[in-house]
Amino acid sequence: MKYSLLLLAILLCFGCKVNSQSEDKSAAAIKTEMTQKAIASGITPIEKTPEEWKAQLNDQEYNVLREAGTERPFTGDLLKNKKEGTYVCSACQLPLFDSKTKFKSGTGWPSFYEPINNVNLAEDVDYKIGYKRVEVHCARCGGHQGHVFEDGPQPTGLRYCINSVSLDFVEKK
């Protein structure tokens, strides 16, 4: 059973992209929509060239945050973190999740049942593994964080499955 869950988790994160342009918005339209929503919410978007991001981020961070990659399950340094504090975007430090909403999902990635607020995360749809998933991004820098699923605990029923490499942790003082 444990290996079946691991295989399922791997399959959920890796796969081929299905051509779904008829249902998907263009990348430019999504970026414009995300930028407008961030500005309307009082968040100043960060715009950098790929070269600027490469200078700031290590190879794995760049792959996940800028190319929507995924770290291997059960390898992230924040998976087992149980300290009190705030999880922030590792690219721009925008607060995304409170430690009080973190839970053990068994998927191999840090999981949360709700963000700090609905403004700091933007959503998009991806079909990279052959079916529709909701991808979440930092609303300030557009950095890929992970995905949100509707199989989480109450009170929201949501599971934000987030890459550790996309987050930094700020411990509560």
C-alpha positions as CSV (number, residue, x, y, z in Angstrom):
1,M,0.0,0.0,0.0
2,K,2.8,2.4,0.9
3,Y,4.5,1.8,-2.4
4,S,1.3,2.2,-4.3
5,L,0.8,5.6,-2.7
6,L,4.4,6.6,-3.5
7,L,4.0,5.5,-7.1
8,L,0.7,7.5,-7.3
9,A,2.4,10.6,-5.9
10,I,5.2,10.3,-8.4
11,L,2.8,9.8,-11.3
12,L,0.8,12.9,-10.1
13,C,3.9,15.0,-10.2
14,F,5.7,13.8,-13.4
15,G,4.2,13.1,-16.7
16,C,3.6,14.4,-20.1
17,K,1.7,17.6,-20.9
18,V,-1.6,17.1,-22.7
19,N,-2.6,19.6,-25.3
20,S,-5.4,21.4,-23.6
21,Q,-5.3,24.8,-25.1
22,S,-9.0,24.8,-25.9
23,E,-9.7,24.7,-22.2
24,D,-6.6,26.6,-20.9
25,K,-6.0,30.3,-21.1
26,S,-2.7,31.4,-22.8
27,A,0.3,31.9,-20.5
28,A,0.3,35.6,-21.4
29,A,-3.4,35.9,-20.4
30,I,-2.8,34.1,-17.1
31,K,0.2,36.3,-16.3
32,T,-1.8,39.4,-17.1
33,E,-4.7,38.2,-14.9
34,M,-2.4,37.3,-12.0
35,T,-0.7,40.7,-12.3
36,Q,-4.0,42.6,-12.3
37,K,-5.3,40.7,-9.3
38,A,-2.1,41.2,-7.3
39,I,-2.1,45.0,-8.0
40,A,-5.8,45.2,-7.1
41,S,-5.0,43.5,-3.8
42,G,-2.1,45.9,-3.0
43,I,0.7,43.5,-3.9
44,T,3.4,45.0,-6.1
45,P,4.4,42.3,-8.7
46,I,8.1,41.4,-9.1
47,E,9.2,41.2,-12.7
48,K,12.7,39.7,-13.4
49,T,14.3,38.3,-16.5
50,P,15.2,34.6,-16.6
51,E,18.8,35.7,-16.2
52,E,18.0,37.7,-13.0
53,W,16.1,34.7,-11.6
54,K,19.0,32.3,-12.4
55,A,21.4,34.6,-10.6
56,Q,19.2,34.6,-7.5
57,L,18.0,31.0,-7.4
58,N,19.9,27.7,-7.3
59,D,19.3,25.2,-10.1
60,Q,16.5,23.3,-8.2
61,E,14.8,26.5,-7.0
62,Y,14.8,27.8,-10.6
63,N,13.4,24.6,-12.0
64,V,10.6,24.5,-9.5
65,L,9.8,28.2,-9.1
66,R,10.3,29.4,-12.7
67,E,9.7,26.2,-14.8
68,A,7.0,24.6,-12.7
69,G,9.2,21.6,-11.9
70,T,8.6,19.4,-8.8
71,E,11.1,18.2,-6.2
72,R,11.2,14.5,-5.5
73,P,8.8,13.4,-2.8
74,F,10.1,13.0,0.8
75,T,13.3,15.0,0.1
76,G,12.3,18.5,1.1
77,D,13.8,20.1,4.2
78,L,10.4,21.5,5.4
79,L,8.4,18.3,5.1
80,K,8.9,17.3,8.8
81,N,9.2,20.9,10.2
82,K,6.9,21.2,13.2
83,K,8.0,24.6,14.5
84,E,5.6,27.5,14.8
85,G,6.0,30.3,12.2
86,T,5.2,31.4,8.7
87,Y,6.1,29.8,5.4
88,V,7.0,32.4,2.8
89,C,7.8,32.3,-0.9
90,S,11.5,31.4,-1.2
91,A,11.9,33.7,-4.2
92,C,10.3,36.9,-2.8
93,Q,9.5,36.3,0.8
94,L,5.7,36.9,0.5
95,P,3.9,35.1,3.4
96,L,1.9,32.2,2.1
97,F,1.1,29.7,4.9
98,D,0.9,29.7,8.7
99,S,2.4,26.7,10.4
100,K,-1.0,26.1,12.2
101,T,-2.5,25.0,8.9
102,K,0.2,22.5,8.1
103,F,-0.7,18.8,8.3
104,K,0.8,15.4,7.5
105,S,-0.7,14.3,4.2
106,G,1.6,11.3,3.5
107,T,2.3,12.6,0.0
108,G,5.9,13.5,0.5
109,W,5.5,17.3,0.3
110,P,4.5,19.9,2.9
111,S,0.8,20.2,2.9
112,F,-1.5,22.9,4.2
113,Y,-5.3,23.2,4.4
114,E,-5.4,26.9,3.7
115,P,-3.2,29.9,2.8
116,I,-2.6,32.9,5.0
117,N,-5.1,34.7,2.7
118,N,-6.5,34.1,-0.8
119,V,-4.7,37.2,-2.2
120,N,-1.1,36.0,-1.8
121,L,-1.6,32.9,-4.0
122,A,-2.7,32.8,-7.6
123,E,-4.2,29.8,-9.3
124,D,-3.9,28.3,-12.8
125,V,-4.9,25.1,-14.4
126,D,-2.4,22.6,-15.7
127,Y,-2.7,19.3,-17.6
128,K,0.9,18.2,-17.4
129,I,0.1,14.7,-16.2
130,G,-2.9,14.1,-18.4
131,Y,-5.7,15.5,-16.4
132,K,-6.8,18.8,-14.9
133,R,-5.0,20.1,-11.7
134,V,-5.1,23.5,-10.0
135,E,-1.6,24.9,-9.8
136,V,-0.7,27.6,-7.2
137,H,1.7,30.4,-7.7
138,C,3.0,33.2,-5.5
139,A,1.0,36.3,-6.4
140,R,4.0,38.6,-6.1
141,C,6.6,36.9,-8.2
142,G,4.6,34.2,-10.0
143,G,6.8,31.5,-8.5
144,H,5.3,27.9,-8.8
145,Q,4.5,26.6,-5.4
146,G,2.7,23.3,-6.1
147,H,-1.0,22.3,-6.4
148,V,-4.2,22.4,-4.5
149,F,-6.5,19.4,-4.3
150,E,-10.0,18.9,-2.7
151,D,-9.0,16.0,-0.5
152,G,-7.7,17.8,2.5
153,P,-8.9,18.0,6.1
154,Q,-11.6,20.2,7.5
155,P,-12.3,23.0,7.9
156,T,-11.6,23.7,4.2
157,G,-11.3,20.2,2.7
158,L,-8.3,21.5,0.7
159,R,-4.8,20.2,0.5
160,Y,-2.2,22.6,-0.7
161,C,0.7,20.3,-1.7
162,I,3.7,22.6,-1.9
163,N,7.4,22.0,-2.8
164,S,9.7,22.7,0.1
165,V,12.2,24.4,-2.3
166,S,9.5,26.9,-3.1
167,L,9.3,28.0,0.6
168,D,11.4,29.5,3.3
169,F,10.4,29.2,6.9
170,V,10.3,32.1,9.3
171,E,10.2,30.8,12.9
172,K,7.9,32.6,15.3
173,K,9.9,34.5,17.9
